[in-house]
Amino acid sequence: MKRRTAREKALQALFQIDVSNTEPSLAIEHVLEGEPSDDYLNRLVQGVGEQKAEIDNLIIENLEKWTLDRLATVDRNLLRMAVFELKFCQEIPGNVILDEAIEIAKIYGDNQSSKFINGVLSKIKDTLQNN
């Protein structure tokens, strides 16, 4: 599975987990629709789940005039996934992570999602690089 596909499926699984409190393994199984499992998909979903408190704190610190609860569910989970990658997947260049998140936001988010995601992730990327 390509990384882009793994990211899209991970976003779908994270959305399910967020909305209906589904178990991560069941959410992954559901989005795979009978396809073989993917290590990167599993890493993203499990990683966001395990590091959610730290990820959410980073997002909250970089939101302006927003709360995490007010964010659209797609945007919130896309941010979580991208922040996980920025912080815990150092083998992937930060610009690649941002570009992928922005492109996925254009597909799954609303008209403003890609700009919003870009702004928040750029700040988080700078914060992580300066620490």
NUNU-105843 format. One record per residue (C-alpha): residue number from 1; residue in three letters; chain; z, y, x. Coordinates in steps of 0.1 Angstrom, whole numbers, m for minus. Example, Ala and Ser with C-alpha at 12.3 -4.5 7.8 and 13.67 -1.06 7.14 Angstrom:
<recs>
[1, 'ALA', 'A', [78, m45, 123]];
[2, 'SER', 'A', [71, m11, 137]];
</recs>
This chain:
<recs>
[1, 'MET', 'A', [0, 0, 0]];
[2, 'LYS', 'A', [m9, 34, 13]];
[3, 'ARG', 'A', [20, 58, 19]];
[4, 'ARG', 'A', [7, 82, m7]];
[5, 'THR', 'A', [7, 54, m33]];
[6, 'ALA', 'A', [42, 44, m22]];
[7, 'ARG', 'A', [54, 80, m26]];
[8, 'GLU', 'A', [39, 82, m61]];
[9, 'LYS', 'A', [54, 49, m72]];
[10, 'ALA', 'A', [88, 59, m56]];
[11, 'LEU', 'A', [87, 92, m76]];
[12, 'GLN', 'A', [81, 72, m108]];
[13, 'ALA', 'A', [110, 49, m100]];
[14, 'LEU', 'A', [133, 78, m91]];
[15, 'PHE', 'A', [123, 95, m124]];
[16, 'GLN', 'A', [133, 63, m143]];
[17, 'ILE', 'A', [166, 60, m124]];
[18, 'ASP', 'A', [174, 97, m131]];
[19, 'VAL', 'A', [165, 96, m168]];
[20, 'SER', 'A', [177, 62, m179]];
[21, 'ASN', 'A', [201, 52, m152]];
[22, 'THR', 'A', [180, 21, m144]];
[23, 'GLU', 'A', [189, m1, m115]];
[24, 'PRO', 'A', [168, 8, m85]];
[25, 'SER', 'A', [154, m28, m81]];
[26, 'LEU', 'A', [144, m29, m118]];
[27, 'ALA', 'A', [128, 6, m115]];
[28, 'ILE', 'A', [108, m5, m85]];
[29, 'GLU', 'A', [97, m38, m102]];
[30, 'HIS', 'A', [86, m18, m133]];
[31, 'VAL', 'A', [64, 7, m113]];
[32, 'LEU', 'A', [49, m21, m93]];
[33, 'GLU', 'A', [34, m36, m124]];
[34, 'GLY', 'A', [31, m70, m108]];
[35, 'GLU', 'A', [17, m57, m75]];
[36, 'PRO', 'A', [34, m69, m43]];
[37, 'SER', 'A', [64, m50, m31]];
[38, 'ASP', 'A', [61, m23, m4]];
[39, 'ASP', 'A', [86, m16, 24]];
[40, 'TYR', 'A', [81, 21, 23]];
[41, 'LEU', 'A', [85, 23, m15]];
[42, 'ASN', 'A', [117, 4, m12]];
[43, 'ARG', 'A', [129, 26, 17]];
[44, 'LEU', 'A', [123, 57, m3]];
[45, 'VAL', 'A', [140, 46, m35]];
[46, 'GLN', 'A', [169, 29, m18]];
[47, 'GLY', 'A', [173, 57, 7]];
[48, 'VAL', 'A', [174, 84, m19]];
[49, 'GLY', 'A', [200, 64, m39]];
[50, 'GLU', 'A', [222, 59, m8]];
[51, 'GLN', 'A', [220, 95, 4]];
[52, 'LYS', 'A', [218, 113, m29]];
[53, 'ALA', 'A', [249, 134, m25]];
[54, 'GLU', 'A', [238, 147, 9]];
[55, 'ILE', 'A', [202, 152, m3]];
[56, 'ASP', 'A', [214, 171, m34]];
[57, 'ASN', 'A', [237, 193, m14]];
[58, 'LEU', 'A', [207, 203, 8]];
[59, 'ILE', 'A', [186, 211, m22]];
[60, 'ILE', 'A', [213, 231, m39]];
[61, 'GLU', 'A', [219, 252, m7]];
[62, 'ASN', 'A', [182, 261, m7]];
[63, 'LEU', 'A', [177, 269, m44]];
[64, 'GLU', 'A', [176, 305, m55]];
[65, 'LYS', 'A', [185, 313, m91]];
[66, 'TRP', 'A', [183, 277, m101]];
[67, 'THR', 'A', [207, 248, m105]];
[68, 'LEU', 'A', [198, 212, m98]];
[69, 'ASP', 'A', [203, 203, m135]];
[70, 'ARG', 'A', [179, 230, m146]];
[71, 'LEU', 'A', [150, 217, m125]];
[72, 'ALA', 'A', [123, 197, m142]];
[73, 'THR', 'A', [130, 160, m137]];
[74, 'VAL', 'A', [98, 155, m117]];
[75, 'ASP', 'A', [105, 184, m94]];
[76, 'ARG', 'A', [141, 173, m88]];
[77, 'ASN', 'A', [131, 138, m78]];
[78, 'LEU', 'A', [101, 149, m58]];
[79, 'LEU', 'A', [125, 172, m39]];
[80, 'ARG', 'A', [150, 144, m34]];
[81, 'MET', 'A', [123, 120, m20]];
[82, 'ALA', 'A', [108, 146, 3]];
[83, 'VAL', 'A', [142, 158, 16]];
[84, 'PHE', 'A', [151, 121, 23]];
[85, 'GLU', 'A', [119, 118, 43]];
[86, 'LEU', 'A', [125, 151, 62]];
[87, 'LYS', 'A', [161, 141, 71]];
[88, 'PHE', 'A', [159, 104, 76]];
[89, 'CYS', 'A', [122, 95, 84]];
[90, 'GLN', 'A', [118, 114, 117]];
[91, 'GLU', 'A', [87, 93, 126]];
[92, 'ILE', 'A', [68, 113, 99]];
[93, 'PRO', 'A', [58, 149, 108]];
[94, 'GLY', 'A', [75, 175, 85]];
[95, 'ASN', 'A', [42, 191, 77]];
[96, 'VAL', 'A', [28, 158, 64]];
[97, 'ILE', 'A', [59, 153, 42]];
[98, 'LEU', 'A', [54, 188, 28]];
[99, 'ASP', 'A', [17, 184, 22]];
[100, 'GLU', 'A', [22, 151, 5]];
[101, 'ALA', 'A', [50, 165, m18]];
[102, 'ILE', 'A', [28, 195, m27]];
[103, 'GLU', 'A', [m1, 173, m36]];
[104, 'ILE', 'A', [20, 149, m57]];
[105, 'ALA', 'A', [35, 179, m74]];
[106, 'LYS', 'A', [0, 191, m84]];
[107, 'ILE', 'A', [m6, 157, m101]];
[108, 'TYR', 'A', [28, 150, m117]];
[109, 'GLY', 'A', [44, 185, m121]];
[110, 'ASP', 'A', [35, 216, m141]];
[111, 'ASN', 'A', [14, 246, m130]];
[112, 'GLN', 'A', [42, 261, m109]];
[113, 'SER', 'A', [56, 229, m94]];
[114, 'SER', 'A', [35, 228, m62]];
[115, 'LYS', 'A', [45, 264, m53]];
[116, 'PHE', 'A', [81, 258, m61]];
[117, 'ILE', 'A', [83, 225, m41]];
[118, 'ASN', 'A', [66, 242, m12]];
[119, 'GLY', 'A', [91, 271, m11]];
[120, 'VAL', 'A', [122, 249, m14]];
[121, 'LEU', 'A', [110, 223, 11]];
[122, 'SER', 'A', [99, 249, 36]];
[123, 'LYS', 'A', [134, 263, 36]];
[124, 'ILE', 'A', [150, 229, 39]];
[125, 'LYS', 'A', [126, 219, 67]];
[126, 'ASP', 'A', [136, 251, 86]];
[127, 'THR', 'A', [173, 244, 80]];
[128, 'LEU', 'A', [170, 209, 93]];
[129, 'GLN', 'A', [150, 220, 124]];
[130, 'ASN', 'A', [176, 247, 133]];
[131, 'ASN', 'A', [206, 223, 131]];
</recs>
